[in-house]
Amino acid sequence: MAALQIKPAQLKKLFTYGGVRTMAAAAQGKKNIVLVEGVRTPFLMSGTDYNKMMPHDLARESLLGLVRKVGCEPSDIDYVTIGTVIQEVKTSNIAREAMLGAGFSDRTPAHTVTMACISSNAAIATSVGLIQAGVYDTCVAGGVEFMSDIPIRHSRQMRALMLRANRAKTMGQRLGLLASIRPSFFTPELPGIAEFSTGEVMGHSADRLAAAFCVSKAEQDEFATRSHRCAMDARDKGYLCDVVPVKVPGKEMLVEQDNGIRITPPEKMAAMKPAFIKPHGSVTAANSSFLTDGASACLITTEEKAKQMGWKPKAYLREMTFVSQDPKDQLLLGPTYATPRVLEKAGLKPKDIDVWEFHEAFAGQILANFKAMDSDYFAKSQMGRSAKVGAPPMEKFNNWGGSLSIGHPFGATGVRLAMHAAHRLIQEDGKLALIAACAAGGQGVGMIVERYPGAKL
């Protein structure tokens, strides 16, 4: 077979845009990785309809929904990776428990990853890496978060005493330990919500970031309202077709829709008090994402395998990059750092992007990222770049809502972003999408997704 010959004049075209990147991938010796399908459970505010379930229950529902939607068999899946942040102690490898519960083969390996709000992006990256390396052909990546029942521990003193009591051999030793208990031992220990390295909660950081970039409360409220309005419009038009219904045990009804989408009257938003920096902060409950229960899953394979199985992919997964920066003052600026890097990896410019999908942790965080992305000063002084990348055009940005309105189950949002990007490309007749998100620890992700030829919702 003759070697692939590409003339220099052709090379620029091959690496520039759209479907010809299939040839570019081949020229680099890479496989074409496709996103076949993805689903998610309805995202619900914590403490509502899912509150009697467990995290692996939700993850199982997403896996079952994916298999049904694709029309494949669990035995078709080679590997499962699921992201989560706050681990349920009874299911430390929740990926394994969820896939077994969904009827997948016990011969199918699975593991759990965690990378804060981009955990399911990490799951996607793991799947892509395994496929590119030739280890597996077909992988499922997903995520789950369950804030309705988080693990609460005894205090460290009480834990130490209980471990010592387990080793005590005589009644005297046990009574001695009992006598050593102090009232402070009974203080419970909640999962940490502050950054371990800085001791600062994310909302406080978002408020400082908004102030540093001169983002007003009115601007944040306006953006949050836009998110809810876009999500409501997309839901009403049937665009949120990645949602699969969930039958909650003990309840007759099916849960079929996200329950956090709402339009708050402007005067009520304006009257809301600061949630973090009091009394002068600008971040409120109305312009922040809310604690959410939910799960997601997507099927990833090679283009060749998809054709062999008769599956109809939605998109190519083209490029991906992870970034990290100062977790104190730049905690939430992941999109600013990830966007130019992933564009460069793909050989693209911002004008080539038809669909932009960013994770909305806080309205102030998104607007601060826009200002950072549109600042030559920030690009040069903080990022060491020669020029700004520029803010995304609003007419292409999060047109179906985002985490502010739909919800943000920490481990599951990455797959939701990927599916919104793929489905918007189809609905809006676009070619390329850019996904970006921030995460705790001052980390972030950027992804380039390309519409698959002939893809349909």
Secondary structure, 3 states (H helix, E strand, C coil): CCCCCCCHHHHHHHCCCHHHHHHHHHHCCCCCEEEEEEEECCCEECCCCCCCCCHHHHHHHHHHHHHHHHCCCHHHCCEEEEECCCCCHHHCCHHHHHHHHCCCCCCCCEEEECCHHHHHHHHHHHHHHHHHCCCCCEEEEEEEECCCCCCCECCHHHHHHHHHHHHCCCHHHHHHHHHCCCHHHHCCECCCCECCCCCCEHHHHHHHHHHHCCCCHHHHHHHHHHHHHHHHHHHHCCCCCCECCEECCCCCCEECCCCCCCCCCHHHHHHCCCCCCCCCCCCCHHHECCCEEEEEEEEEEEHHHHHHHCCCCCEEEEEEEEEECCCCCCCCCHHHHHHHHHHHHHCCCHHHCCEEEECCCEHHHHHHHHHHHCCHHHHHHCCCCCCCCCCCCHHHECCCCCHHHHCCCCCCHHHHHHHHHHHHHHHCCCCEEEEEEEECCCEEEEEEEEECCCCCC
